[in-house]
């Protein structure tokens, strides 16, 4: 999976996508935009 190797090489913490199925085998956390928004809002409180 080229995208996964690319993002891992630059040190990202996860992937944000509307197409979660394409990343079912990803070794990084994969979030929908809504999931990431919820996580970020939870960290602010």
N, C-alpha and C positions, 0 to 999 in steps of 0.2 A: 504494500500500500504506500505509494509514493508520497501522498500528502502527509501521512502519519510520520514517515521518516523525516520529511522536511521540517515539520513543526517540532519534532523532538530535537533536531539538530540545533534549533535556535532557542530552546529552553522554555517553550510555552507550557502552561499547566493543564490545558485542556483544549477541546475543540468545540466551537459553537456552530451549529448547523440546523437548518430546518429539515434536513434529510437524514434523520438518525439511523435509518436502516443501512445506509452506505457505510456506516462506521461501527457496525455490530461487533466486529472483531478487533476494534481499536484497543490498544493498551493504555491509552490516555483516557481520562474522563471525557465523555461526550455529553453536551448539554444542548437543549433547544434554547432559543432566545428567551422564552418565558421562564424556563428553569434557571438560567443564568441571572436574569433580572431578579427573581425571587431570592436566590442565594446572595446576591449583592445587597439587596434591601435588608435581608436578615442580618447581615454583618454590620450594617449601619446602626442597628438598634441595640 
